[in-house]
Amino acid sequence: MRRIPILPPELNIEHPWNNEEFETINLGTINLIGLPGLRTLSIESFFPVRPYPFAKDKRMAWSYVQFFRKWREKRVPLRVIITDNDERELLNMPCTIDNFVHGPDRSGDIRYSLEVKEFKFVRVT
């Protein structure tokens, strides 16, 4: 298990819904309620190159970059678990890495943005 070392100030989880609009002769546009879409999560923060006292995990920056690259190349879903300060689970979601952008800043820390999308396991019978 890996912890993101520096948490961003906000985490926004998108919960899309697949509604469809149709044009009708008598009513104009109507909205049909669909099924839930795939949740997405975007994170922007940095991986530290030195052991900051406020970091949640003490591994160094490039080990995180290698971790995300490895799992993306393996084409295997990850599981994102987010808890609050009391360790109550807020999100437990299998996901795929849709985008991972990273690069060093002036201090040498690795700034990154990570976008993940919910993955639903499908059983084919």
Secondary structure, DSSP 4 states (H G I P E B T S, - for coil): ----SS--S--EEE--B--EEEEETTTEEEEE---B---EEEEEEEE-SS--TT-S----HHHHHHHHHHHHHHT--EEEEEE-TT--EEEEEEEEEEEEEEEE-TTS-EEEEEEEEE-------
